């Protein structure tokens, strides 16, 4: 029950989950569902492993070169997106939800 409450809290923090556009990505691994949710300035990346086995996904995110994915559960930044396919590995039935931050916003106030 705690996990579900936390899931709902995270989802409520971002309007794009409920009312944003759905923009599917097409990873080669068919066991992985990946998509963007976008509403206004809010851009979320959702990646879900639909398999009962650990899986990987290579996502073509070149259009977001320099952006930083911020994982929504832990609020930890992941490596910046570059020109190469963005590689993620996931546990069985695992998922990632990321808020994507543009280069200026990722640095934050007071950053060198």
Biopython code that builds the backbone (N, CA, C, O; Angstrom):
import numpy as np
from Bio.PDB.StructureBuilder import StructureBuilder

atoms = [
    (1, "UNK", "N", (0.826, -1.195, 0.000)),
    (1, "UNK", "CA", (0.000, 0.000, 0.000)),
    (1, "UNK", "C", (0.874, 1.263, 0.000)),
    (1, "UNK", "O", (0.540, 2.246, -0.662)),
    (2, "UNK", "N", (1.980, 1.239, 0.734)),
    (2, "UNK", "CA", (2.875, 2.397, 0.736)),
    (2, "UNK", "C", (3.420, 2.693, -0.651)),
    (2, "UNK", "O", (3.551, 3.849, -1.052)),
    (3, "UNK", "N", (3.736, 1.619, -1.378)),
    (3, "UNK", "CA", (4.279, 1.788, -2.726)),
    (3, "UNK", "C", (3.247, 2.464, -3.630)),
    (3, "UNK", "O", (3.597, 3.348, -4.413)),
    (4, "UNK", "N", (1.991, 2.061, -3.529)),
    (4, "UNK", "CA", (0.934, 2.654, -4.350)),
    (4, "UNK", "C", (0.724, 4.114, -3.968)),
    (4, "UNK", "O", (0.548, 4.958, -4.847)),
    (5, "UNK", "N", (0.739, 4.423, -2.689)),
    (5, "UNK", "CA", (0.602, 5.823, -2.249)),
    (5, "UNK", "C", (1.730, 6.680, -2.806)),
    (5, "UNK", "O", (1.507, 7.803, -3.258)),
    (6, "UNK", "N", (2.920, 6.151, -2.767)),
    (6, "UNK", "CA", (4.068, 6.896, -3.296)),
    (6, "UNK", "C", (3.931, 7.079, -4.810)),
    (6, "UNK", "O", (4.232, 8.151, -5.335)),
    (7, "UNK", "N", (3.484, 6.053, -5.500)),
    (7, "UNK", "CA", (3.257, 6.132, -6.940)),
    (7, "UNK", "C", (2.253, 7.240, -7.267)),
    (7, "UNK", "O", (2.470, 8.021, -8.193)),
    (8, "UNK", "N", (1.172, 7.308, -6.520)),
    (8, "UNK", "CA", (0.158, 8.330, -6.739)),
    (8, "UNK", "C", (0.723, 9.716, -6.448)),
    (8, "UNK", "O", (0.435, 10.656, -7.189)),
    (9, "UNK", "N", (1.517, 9.869, -5.393)),
    (9, "UNK", "CA", (2.127, 11.165, -5.078)),
    (9, "UNK", "C", (3.042, 11.645, -6.201)),
    (9, "UNK", "O", (2.997, 12.809, -6.599)),
    (10, "UNK", "N", (3.868, 10.740, -6.702)),
    (10, "UNK", "CA", (4.767, 11.107, -7.799)),
    (10, "UNK", "C", (3.953, 11.511, -9.019)),
    (10, "UNK", "O", (4.256, 12.512, -9.668)),
    (11, "UNK", "N", (2.934, 10.741, -9.330)),
    (11, "UNK", "CA", (2.107, 11.022, -10.510)),
    (11, "UNK", "C", (1.390, 12.363, -10.390)),
    (11, "UNK", "O", (1.271, 13.083, -11.381)),
    (12, "UNK", "N", (0.915, 12.710, -9.208)),
    (12, "UNK", "CA", (0.202, 13.974, -8.994)),
    (12, "UNK", "C", (1.108, 15.195, -9.127)),
    (12, "UNK", "O", (0.630, 16.287, -9.436)),
    (13, "UNK", "N", (2.390, 15.026, -8.902)),
    (13, "UNK", "CA", (3.328, 16.160, -9.008)),
    (13, "UNK", "C", (3.492, 16.650, -10.437)),
    (13, "UNK", "O", (3.942, 17.776, -10.648)),
    (14, "UNK", "N", (3.140, 15.831, -11.424)),
    (14, "UNK", "CA", (3.383, 16.169, -12.821)),
    (14, "UNK", "C", (2.077, 16.112, -13.618)),
    (14, "UNK", "O", (1.484, 15.047, -13.784)),
    (15, "UNK", "N", (1.648, 17.259, -14.099)),
    (15, "UNK", "CA", (0.387, 17.369, -14.844)),
    (15, "UNK", "C", (0.417, 16.591, -16.150)),
    (15, "UNK", "O", (-0.629, 16.163, -16.639)),
    (16, "UNK", "N", (1.604, 16.403, -16.722)),
    (16, "UNK", "CA", (1.720, 15.723, -18.019)),
    (16, "UNK", "C", (1.236, 14.276, -17.945)),
    (16, "UNK", "O", (0.812, 13.726, -18.962)),
    (17, "UNK", "N", (1.286, 13.646, -16.776)),
    (17, "UNK", "CA", (0.795, 12.269, -16.660)),
    (17, "UNK", "C", (-0.697, 12.202, -16.952)),
    (17, "UNK", "O", (-1.151, 11.279, -17.628)),
    (18, "UNK", "N", (-1.460, 13.156, -16.458)),
    (18, "UNK", "CA", (-2.902, 13.102, -16.604)),
    (18, "UNK", "C", (-3.433, 13.767, -17.860)),
    (18, "UNK", "O", (-4.434, 13.317, -18.418)),
    (19, "UNK", "N", (-2.780, 14.831, -18.318)),
    (19, "UNK", "CA", (-3.342, 15.569, -19.436)),
    (19, "UNK", "C", (-2.389, 15.843, -20.579)),
    (19, "UNK", "O", (-2.732, 16.568, -21.512)),
    (20, "UNK", "N", (-1.209, 15.278, -20.520)),
    (20, "UNK", "CA", (-0.220, 15.558, -21.556)),
    (20, "UNK", "C", (-0.381, 14.706, -22.790)),
    (20, "UNK", "O", (-1.132, 13.730, -22.806)),
    (21, "UNK", "N", (0.336, 15.093, -23.819)),
    (21, "UNK", "CA", (0.314, 14.313, -25.058)),
    (21, "UNK", "C", (1.066, 13.004, -24.855)),
    (21, "UNK", "O", (1.944, 12.900, -23.999)),
    (22, "UNK", "N", (0.711, 12.026, -25.646)),
    (22, "UNK", "CA", (1.362, 10.717, -25.632)),
    (22, "UNK", "C", (2.153, 10.591, -26.925)),
    (22, "UNK", "O", (1.576, 10.584, -28.013)),
    (23, "UNK", "N", (3.483, 10.492, -26.806)),
    (23, "UNK", "CA", (4.358, 10.412, -27.977)),
    (23, "UNK", "C", (5.192, 9.144, -27.867)),
    (23, "UNK", "O", (6.191, 9.131, -27.147)),
    (24, "UNK", "N", (4.806, 8.076, -28.564)),
    (24, "UNK", "CA", (5.527, 6.806, -28.421)),
    (24, "UNK", "C", (6.917, 6.859, -29.034)),
    (24, "UNK", "O", (7.145, 7.515, -30.051)),
    (25, "UNK", "N", (7.829, 6.162, -28.399)),
    (25, "UNK", "CA", (9.163, 5.908, -28.948)),
    (25, "UNK", "C", (9.153, 4.462, -29.435)),
    (25, "UNK", "O", (8.283, 3.679, -29.055)),
    (26, "UNK", "N", (10.105, 4.119, -30.259)),
    (26, "UNK", "CA", (10.095, 2.782, -30.849)),
    (26, "UNK", "C", (11.435, 2.081, -30.632)),
    (26, "UNK", "O", (12.227, 1.963, -31.567)),
    (27, "UNK", "N", (11.699, 1.609, -29.391)),
    (27, "UNK", "CA", (12.936, 0.860, -29.173)),
    (27, "UNK", "C", (12.897, -0.466, -29.933)),
    (27, "UNK", "O", (11.826, -1.028, -30.163)),
    (28, "UNK", "N", (14.065, -0.952, -30.315)),
    (28, "UNK", "CA", (14.125, -2.226, -31.038)),
    (28, "UNK", "C", (13.651, -3.391, -30.178)),
    (28, "UNK", "O", (13.084, -4.352, -30.696)),
    (29, "UNK", "N", (13.875, -3.315, -28.889)),
    (29, "UNK", "CA", (13.454, -4.371, -27.970)),
    (29, "UNK", "C", (11.941, -4.279, -27.787)),
    (29, "UNK", "O", (11.441, -3.330, -27.182)),
    (30, "UNK", "N", (11.224, -5.254, -28.302)),
    (30, "UNK", "CA", (9.761, -5.227, -28.275)),
    (30, "UNK", "C", (9.181, -5.482, -26.890)),
    (30, "UNK", "O", (7.979, -5.313, -26.686)),
    (31, "UNK", "N", (10.014, -5.884, -25.940)),
    (31, "UNK", "CA", (9.535, -6.091, -24.571)),
    (31, "UNK", "C", (9.505, -4.786, -23.778)),
    (31, "UNK", "O", (9.090, -4.772, -22.619)),
    (32, "UNK", "N", (9.940, -3.698, -24.394)),
    (32, "UNK", "CA", (10.038, -2.411, -23.704)),
    (32, "UNK", "C", (9.069, -1.415, -24.340)),
    (32, "UNK", "O", (9.050, -1.241, -25.559)),
    (33, "UNK", "N", (8.268, -0.767, -23.498)),
    (33, "UNK", "CA", (7.369, 0.298, -23.920)),
    (33, "UNK", "C", (7.982, 1.613, -23.466)),
    (33, "UNK", "O", (8.247, 1.794, -22.277)),
    (34, "UNK", "N", (8.209, 2.532, -24.398)),
    (34, "UNK", "CA", (8.804, 3.827, -24.073)),
    (34, "UNK", "C", (7.994, 4.925, -24.751)),
    (34, "UNK", "O", (7.581, 4.791, -25.903)),
    (35, "UNK", "N", (7.775, 6.012, -24.017)),
    (35, "UNK", "CA", (7.005, 7.118, -24.569)),
    (35, "UNK", "C", (7.300, 8.402, -23.805)),
    (35, "UNK", "O", (7.777, 8.378, -22.671)),
    (36, "UNK", "N", (6.999, 9.537, -24.466)),
    (36, "UNK", "CA", (7.058, 10.854, -23.843)),
    (36, "UNK", "C", (5.650, 11.238, -23.432)),
    (36, "UNK", "O", (4.677, 10.860, -24.085)),
    (37, "UNK", "N", (5.546, 11.993, -22.342)),
    (37, "UNK", "CA", (4.329, 12.708, -21.973)),
    (37, "UNK", "C", (4.747, 14.171, -21.910)),
    (37, "UNK", "O", (5.718, 14.516, -21.237)),
    (38, "UNK", "N", (4.010, 15.035, -22.615)),
    (38, "UNK", "CA", (4.387, 16.442, -22.720)),
    (38, "UNK", "C", (3.168, 17.314, -22.462)),
    (38, "UNK", "O", (2.095, 17.088, -23.023)),
    (39, "UNK", "N", (3.349, 18.313, -21.605)),
    (39, "UNK", "CA", (2.311, 19.297, -21.343)),
    (39, "UNK", "C", (3.007, 20.608, -21.010)),
    (39, "UNK", "O", (3.687, 20.714, -19.989)),
    (40, "UNK", "N", (2.839, 21.598, -21.864)),
    (40, "UNK", "CA", (3.508, 22.882, -21.658)),
    (40, "UNK", "C", (5.022, 22.692, -21.664)),
    (40, "UNK", "O", (5.578, 22.115, -22.599)),
    (41, "UNK", "N", (5.682, 23.177, -20.623)),
    (41, "UNK", "CA", (7.142, 23.045, -20.495)),
    (41, "UNK", "C", (7.551, 21.731, -19.851)),
    (41, "UNK", "O", (8.743, 21.448, -19.725)),
    (42, "UNK", "N", (6.585, 20.930, -19.446)),
    (42, "UNK", "CA", (6.868, 19.673, -18.754)),
    (42, "UNK", "C", (7.042, 18.551, -19.773)),
    (42, "UNK", "O", (6.160, 18.302, -20.595)),
    (43, "UNK", "N", (8.189, 17.878, -19.709)),
    (43, "UNK", "CA", (8.470, 16.756, -20.611)),
    (43, "UNK", "C", (8.911, 15.564, -19.773)),
    (43, "UNK", "O", (9.905, 15.640, -19.051)),
    (44, "UNK", "N", (8.173, 14.468, -19.869)),
    (44, "UNK", "CA", (8.464, 13.255, -19.116)),
    (44, "UNK", "C", (8.803, 12.131, -20.077)),
    (44, "UNK", "O", (8.227, 12.033, -21.161)),
    (45, "UNK", "N", (9.729, 11.292, -19.679)),
    (45, "UNK", "CA", (10.078, 10.087, -20.421)),
    (45, "UNK", "C", (9.716, 8.898, -19.546)),
    (45, "UNK", "O", (10.168, 8.799, -18.406)),
    (46, "UNK", "N", (8.904, 8.001, -20.078)),
    (46, "UNK", "CA", (8.478, 6.805, -19.351)),
    (46, "UNK", "C", (8.978, 5.584, -20.114)),
    (46, "UNK", "O", (8.758, 5.463, -21.319)),
    (47, "UNK", "N", (9.647, 4.686, -19.409)),
    (47, "UNK", "CA", (10.185, 3.471, -20.023)),
    (47, "UNK", "C", (9.775, 2.299, -19.134)),
    (47, "UNK", "O", (10.075, 2.280, -17.940)),
    (48, "UNK", "N", (9.079, 1.312, -19.734)),
    (48, "UNK", "CA", (8.530, 0.192, -18.972)),
    (48, "UNK", "C", (8.993, -1.136, -19.568)),
    (48, "UNK", "O", (8.919, -1.344, -20.779)),
    (49, "UNK", "N", (9.464, -2.018, -18.713)),
    (49, "UNK", "CA", (9.818, -3.376, -19.115)),
    (49, "UNK", "C", (8.572, -4.248, -18.939)),
    (49, "UNK", "O", (8.114, -4.464, -17.817)),
    (50, "UNK", "N", (8.035, -4.738, -20.033)),
    (50, "UNK", "CA", (6.822, -5.553, -19.980)),
    (50, "UNK", "C", (7.118, -7.046, -19.846)),
    (50, "UNK", "O", (6.204, -7.870, -19.864)),
    (51, "UNK", "N", (8.386, -7.385, -19.714)),
    (51, "UNK", "CA", (8.804, -8.774, -19.653)),
    (51, "UNK", "C", (9.030, -9.225, -18.213)),
    (51, "UNK", "O", (9.247, -8.410, -17.316)),
    (52, "UNK", "N", (8.975, -10.528, -18.013)),
    (52, "UNK", "CA", (9.308, -11.067, -16.690)),
    (52, "UNK", "C", (10.807, -11.289, -16.533)),
    (52, "UNK", "O", (11.262, -11.809, -15.514)),
    (53, "UNK", "N", (11.567, -10.893, -17.541)),
    (53, "UNK", "CA", (13.030, -11.000, -17.508)),
    (53, "UNK", "C", (13.642, -9.609, -17.589)),
    (53, "UNK", "O", (13.017, -8.674, -18.089)),
    (54, "UNK", "N", (14.864, -9.480, -17.097)),
    (54, "UNK", "CA", (15.580, -8.214, -17.229)),
    (54, "UNK", "C", (15.732, -7.869, -18.709)),
    (54, "UNK", "O", (15.968, -8.751, -19.536)),
    (55, "UNK", "N", (15.598, -6.593, -19.036)),
    (55, "UNK", "CA", (15.650, -6.142, -20.427)),
    (55, "UNK", "C", (16.467, -4.861, -20.531)),
    (55, "UNK", "O", (16.741, -4.195, -19.532)),
    (56, "UNK", "N", (16.849, -4.530, -21.760)),
    (56, "UNK", "CA", (17.542, -3.284, -22.046)),
    (56, "UNK", "C", (16.731, -2.524, -23.093)),
    (56, "UNK", "O", (15.892, -3.093, -23.791)),
    (57, "UNK", "N", (17.004, -1.234, -23.180)),
    (57, "UNK", "CA", (16.395, -0.418, -24.225)),
    (57, "UNK", "C", (17.413, 0.598, -24.690)),
    (57, "UNK", "O", (18.074, 1.247, -23.879)),
    (58, "UNK", "N", (17.537, 0.732, -25.999)),
    (58, "UNK", "CA", (18.345, 1.790, -26.594)),
    (58, "UNK", "C", (17.371, 2.772, -27.223)),
    (58, "UNK", "O", (16.646, 2.429, -28.156)),
    (59, "UNK", "N", (17.357, 4.000, -26.706)),
    (59, "UNK", "CA", (16.400, 4.999, -27.158)),
    (59, "UNK", "C", (17.096, 6.075, -27.969)),
    (59, "UNK", "O", (18.162, 6.557, -27.588)),
    (60, "UNK", "N", (16.496, 6.449, -29.080)),
    (60, "UNK", "CA", (17.027, 7.519, -29.913)),
    (60, "UNK", "C", (16.513, 8.847, -29.370)),
    (60, "UNK", "O", (15.390, 9.258, -29.664)),
    (61, "UNK", "N", (17.342, 9.507, -28.580)),
    (61, "UNK", "CA", (16.973, 10.777, -27.954)),
    (61, "UNK", "C", (17.877, 11.912, -28.438)),
    (61, "UNK", "O", (18.037, 12.917, -27.746)),
    (62, "UNK", "N", (18.465, 11.753, -29.618)),
    (62, "UNK", "CA", (19.413, 12.751, -30.133)),
    (62, "UNK", "C", (18.835, 14.156, -30.181)),
    (62, "UNK", "O", (19.573, 15.131, -30.038)),
    (63, "UNK", "N", (17.533, 14.277, -30.379)),
    (63, "UNK", "CA", (16.909, 15.604, -30.439)),
    (63, "UNK", "C", (17.009, 16.337, -29.100)),
    (63, "UNK", "O", (16.829, 17.553, -29.042)),
    (64, "UNK", "N", (17.294, 15.604, -28.035)),
    (64, "UNK", "CA", (17.405, 16.188, -26.684)),
    (64, "UNK", "C", (18.854, 16.212, -26.211)),
    (64, "UNK", "O", (19.113, 16.130, -25.010)),
    (65, "UNK", "N", (19.783, 16.322, -27.125)),
    (65, "UNK", "CA", (21.214, 16.341, -26.804)),
    (65, "UNK", "C", (21.509, 17.407, -25.748)),
    (65, "UNK", "O", (21.146, 18.571, -25.913)),
    (66, "UNK", "N", (22.171, 16.998, -24.661)),
    (66, "UNK", "CA", (22.525, 17.916, -23.586)),
    (66, "UNK", "C", (21.514, 17.961, -22.456)),
    (66, "UNK", "O", (21.812, 18.504, -21.392)),
    (67, "UNK", "N", (20.325, 17.405, -22.655)),
    (67, "UNK", "CA", (19.310, 17.388, -21.608)),
    (67, "UNK", "C", (19.679, 16.354, -20.549)),
    (67, "UNK", "O", (20.418, 15.410, -20.827)),
    (68, "UNK", "N", (19.162, 16.535, -19.338)),
    (68, "UNK", "CA", (19.447, 15.626, -18.228)),
    (68, "UNK", "C", (18.169, 14.953, -17.752)),
    (68, "UNK", "O", (17.225, 15.641, -17.364)),
    (69, "UNK", "N", (18.115, 13.614, -17.771)),
    (69, "UNK", "CA", (16.964, 12.913, -17.195)),
    (69, "UNK", "C", (17.059, 12.906, -15.666)),
    (69, "UNK", "O", (18.088, 12.528, -15.107)),
    (70, "UNK", "N", (16.003, 13.317, -15.007)),
    (70, "UNK", "CA", (15.919, 13.303, -13.551)),
    (70, "UNK", "C", (14.913, 12.227, -13.171)),
    (70, "UNK", "O", (13.721, 12.363, -13.446)),
    (71, "UNK", "N", (15.389, 11.154, -12.539)),
    (71, "UNK", "CA", (14.528, 10.028, -12.185)),
    (71, "UNK", "C", (13.539, 10.491, -11.112)),
    (71, "UNK", "O", (13.947, 11.071, -10.106)),
    (72, "UNK", "N", (12.248, 10.241, -11.319)),
    (72, "UNK", "CA", (11.218, 10.832, -10.467)),
    (72, "UNK", "C", (11.095, 10.203, -9.092)),
    (72, "UNK", "O", (10.697, 10.893, -8.154)),
    (73, "UNK", "N", (11.414, 8.936, -8.926)),
    (73, "UNK", "CA", (11.294, 8.289, -7.617)),
    (73, "UNK", "C", (12.364, 8.772, -6.652)),
    (73, "UNK", "O", (12.072, 9.108, -5.504)),
    (74, "UNK", "N", (13.595, 8.803, -7.121)),
    (74, "UNK", "CA", (14.720, 9.151, -6.250)),
    (74, "UNK", "C", (15.167, 10.594, -6.416)),
    (74, "UNK", "O", (15.911, 11.110, -5.582)),
    (75, "UNK", "N", (14.721, 11.256, -7.488)),
    (75, "UNK", "CA", (15.148, 12.599, -7.865)),
    (75, "UNK", "C", (16.644, 12.657, -8.144)),
    (75, "UNK", "O", (17.267, 13.708, -7.993)),
    (76, "UNK", "N", (17.219, 11.532, -8.548)),
    (76, "UNK", "CA", (18.631, 11.477, -8.928)),
    (76, "UNK", "C", (18.770, 11.769, -10.411)),
    (76, "UNK", "O", (18.006, 11.243, -11.221)),
    (77, "UNK", "N", (19.743, 12.606, -10.777)),
    (77, "UNK", "CA", (19.996, 12.829, -12.201)),
    (77, "UNK", "C", (20.714, 11.630, -12.808)),
    (77, "UNK", "O", (21.587, 11.032, -12.180)),
    (78, "UNK", "N", (20.340, 11.291, -14.024)),
    (78, "UNK", "CA", (21.010, 10.243, -14.794)),
    (78, "UNK", "C", (21.979, 10.921, -15.761)),
    (78, "UNK", "O", (21.945, 12.144, -15.896)),
    (79, "UNK", "N", (22.835, 10.165, -16.432)),
    (79, "UNK", "CA", (23.778, 10.781, -17.377)),
    (79, "UNK", "C", (23.046, 11.581, -18.458)),
    (79, "UNK", "O", (21.950, 11.227, -18.893)),
    (80, "UNK", "N", (23.691, 12.666, -18.872)),
    (80, "UNK", "CA", (23.115, 13.528, -19.904)),
    (80, "UNK", "C", (22.898, 12.762, -21.200)),
    (80, "UNK", "O", (23.613, 11.809, -21.512)),
    (81, "UNK", "N", (21.913, 13.197, -21.930)),
    (81, "UNK", "CA", (21.606, 12.621, -23.241)),
    (81, "UNK", "C", (22.610, 13.178, -24.243)),
    (81, "UNK", "O", (22.937, 14.365, -24.215)),
    (82, "UNK", "N", (23.092, 12.317, -25.123)),
    (82, "UNK", "CA", (24.050, 12.738, -26.141)),
    (82, "UNK", "C", (23.595, 12.315, -27.524)),
    (82, "UNK", "O", (22.401, 12.133, -27.762)),
    (83, "UNK", "N", (24.540, 12.160, -28.429)),
    (83, "UNK", "CA", (24.236, 11.787, -29.806)),
    (83, "UNK", "C", (24.113, 10.275, -30.001)),
    (83, "UNK", "O", (23.555, 9.826, -31.002)),
    (84, "UNK", "N", (24.620, 9.499, -29.068)),
    (84, "UNK", "CA", (24.506, 8.041, -29.161)),
    (84, "UNK", "C", (23.164, 7.589, -28.597)),
    (84, "UNK", "O", (22.536, 8.334, -27.845)),
    (85, "UNK", "N", (22.708, 6.384, -28.942)),
    (85, "UNK", "CA", (21.465, 5.883, -28.343)),
    (85, "UNK", "C", (21.586, 5.848, -26.812)),
    (85, "UNK", "O", (22.628, 5.475, -26.273)),
    (86, "UNK", "N", (20.520, 6.236, -26.130)),
    (86, "UNK", "CA", (20.509, 6.259, -24.668)),
    (86, "UNK", "C", (20.162, 4.859, -24.178)),
    (86, "UNK", "O", (19.081, 4.345, -24.464)),
    (87, "UNK", "N", (21.080, 4.247, -23.442)),
    (87, "UNK", "CA", (20.930, 2.863, -23.007)),
    (87, "UNK", "C", (20.405, 2.803, -21.579)),
    (87, "UNK", "O", (20.943, 3.445, -20.677)),
    (88, "UNK", "N", (19.346, 2.021, -21.387)),
    (88, "UNK", "CA", (18.793, 1.760, -20.062)),
    (88, "UNK", "C", (18.634, 0.260, -19.894)),
    (88, "UNK", "O", (18.282, -0.440, -20.844)),
    (89, "UNK", "N", (18.889, -0.235, -18.697)),
    (89, "UNK", "CA", (18.607, -1.629, -18.368)),
    (89, "UNK", "C", (17.602, -1.635, -17.225)),
    (89, "UNK", "O", (17.653, -0.797, -16.324)),
    (90, "UNK", "N", (16.688, -2.596, -17.283)),
    (90, "UNK", "CA", (15.619, -2.641, -16.296)),
    (90, "UNK", "C", (15.429, -4.044, -15.757)),
    (90, "UNK", "O", (15.621, -5.030, -16.468)),
    (91, "UNK", "N", (15.054, -4.118, -14.505)),
    (91, "UNK", "CA", (14.750, -5.397, -13.873)),
    (91, "UNK", "C", (13.420, -5.919, -14.427)),
    (91, "UNK", "O", (12.704, -5.180, -15.102)),
    (92, "UNK", "N", (13.085, -7.173, -14.151)),
    (92, "UNK", "CA", (11.804, -7.716, -14.623)),
    (92, "UNK", "C", (10.633, -6.829, -14.183)),
    (92, "UNK", "O", (10.519, -6.473, -13.011)),
    (93, "UNK", "N", (9.779, -6.485, -15.126)),
    (93, "UNK", "CA", (8.614, -5.621, -14.905)),
    (93, "UNK", "C", (8.994, -4.268, -14.313)),
    (93, "UNK", "O", (8.156, -3.599, -13.707)),
    (94, "UNK", "N", (10.240, -3.864, -14.482)),
    (94, "UNK", "CA", (10.704, -2.584, -13.953)),
    (94, "UNK", "C", (10.323, -1.428, -14.865)),
    (94, "UNK", "O", (9.905, -1.623, -16.007)),
    (95, "UNK", "N", (10.477, -0.228, -14.338)),
    (95, "UNK", "CA", (10.186, 0.951, -15.144)),
    (95, "UNK", "C", (10.996, 2.139, -14.637)),
    (95, "UNK", "O", (11.488, 2.150, -13.509)),
    (96, "UNK", "N", (11.117, 3.134, -15.504)),
    (96, "UNK", "CA", (11.717, 4.416, -15.156)),
    (96, "UNK", "C", (10.768, 5.507, -15.599)),
    (96, "UNK", "O", (10.181, 5.439, -16.678)),
    (97, "UNK", "N", (10.622, 6.516, -14.754)),
    (97, "UNK", "CA", (9.938, 7.748, -15.116)),
    (97, "UNK", "C", (10.954, 8.859, -14.925)),
    (97, "UNK", "O", (11.537, 9.001, -13.850)),
    (98, "UNK", "N", (11.162, 9.638, -15.965)),
    (98, "UNK", "CA", (12.131, 10.725, -15.930)),
    (98, "UNK", "C", (11.452, 12.048, -16.251)),
    (98, "UNK", "O", (10.587, 12.112, -17.125)),
    (99, "UNK", "N", (11.843, 13.095, -15.549)),
    (99, "UNK", "CA", (11.564, 14.469, -15.971)),
    (99, "UNK", "C", (12.805, 14.886, -16.748)),
    (99, "UNK", "O", (13.923, 14.754, -16.248)),
    (100, "UNK", "N", (12.622, 15.380, -17.948)),
    (100, "UNK", "CA", (13.756, 15.776, -18.774)),
    (100, "UNK", "C", (13.999, 17.272, -18.608)),
    (100, "UNK", "O", (13.107, 18.091, -18.829)),
    (101, "UNK", "N", (15.210, 17.605, -18.218)),
    (101, "UNK", "CA", (15.587, 18.990, -17.943)),
    (101, "UNK", "C", (16.501, 19.515, -19.040)),
    (101, "UNK", "O", (17.486, 18.864, -19.387)),
    (102, "UNK", "N", (16.183, 20.694, -19.594)),
    (102, "UNK", "CA", (17.060, 21.272, -20.614)),
    (102, "UNK", "C", (18.400, 21.660, -20.000)),
    (102, "UNK", "O", (18.503, 21.777, -18.779)),
    (103, "UNK", "N", (19.424, 21.859, -20.821)),
    (103, "UNK", "CA", (20.775, 22.121, -20.291)),
    (103, "UNK", "C", (20.852, 23.244, -19.268)),
    (103, "UNK", "O", (21.549, 23.087, -18.265)),
    (104, "UNK", "N", (20.180, 24.359, -19.464)),
    (104, "UNK", "CA", (20.263, 25.462, -18.516)),
    (104, "UNK", "C", (19.572, 25.121, -17.199)),
    (104, "UNK", "O", (20.075, 25.477, -16.133)),
    (105, "UNK", "N", (18.433, 24.443, -17.252)),
    (105, "UNK", "CA", (17.677, 24.100, -16.043)),
    (105, "UNK", "C", (18.367, 22.998, -15.245)),
    (105, "UNK", "O", (18.235, 22.948, -14.022)),
    (106, "UNK", "N", (19.104, 22.113, -15.921)),
    (106, "UNK", "CA", (19.757, 20.997, -15.234)),
    (106, "UNK", "C", (20.852, 21.499, -14.315)),
    (106, "UNK", "O", (21.102, 20.904, -13.267)),
    (107, "UNK", "N", (21.516, 22.593, -14.695)),
    (107, "UNK", "CA", (22.608, 23.121, -13.883)),
    (107, "UNK", "C", (22.087, 23.668, -12.571)),
    (107, "UNK", "O", (22.740, 23.519, -11.538)),
    (108, "UNK", "N", (20.914, 24.303, -12.590)),
    (108, "UNK", "CA", (20.312, 24.824, -11.373)),
    (108, "UNK", "C", (21.010, 26.086, -10.905)),
    (108, "UNK", "O", (22.084, 26.421, -11.405)),
    (109, "UNK", "N", (20.416, 26.793, -9.950)),
    (109, "UNK", "CA", (21.007, 28.016, -9.445)),
    (109, "UNK", "C", (22.278, 27.741, -8.652)),
    (109, "UNK", "O", (22.359, 26.776, -7.892)),
    (110, "UNK", "N", (23.246, 28.591, -8.842)),
    (110, "UNK", "CA", (24.499, 28.467, -8.101)),
    (110, "UNK", "C", (25.456, 27.410, -8.616)),
    (110, "UNK", "O", (26.510, 27.194, -8.018)),
    (111, "UNK", "N", (25.112, 26.746, -9.713)),
    (111, "UNK", "CA", (26.008, 25.723, -10.269)),
    (111, "UNK", "C", (27.153, 26.395, -11.013)),
    (111, "UNK", "O", (26.974, 27.470, -11.586)),
    (112, "UNK", "N", (28.315, 25.777, -11.009)),
    (112, "UNK", "CA", (29.472, 26.391, -11.703)),
    (112, "UNK", "C", (29.279, 26.406, -13.204)),
    (112, "UNK", "O", (30.149, 26.882, -13.933)),
]
sb = StructureBuilder()
sb.init_structure("model")
sb.init_model(0)
sb.init_chain("A")
sb.init_seg("    ")
for serial, (resi, resn, name, xyz) in enumerate(atoms, 1):
    if name == "N":
        sb.init_residue(resn, " ", resi, " ")
    sb.init_atom(name, np.array(xyz, "f"), 0.0, 1.0, " ", f" {name:<3s}", serial, name[0])
structure = sb.get_structure()
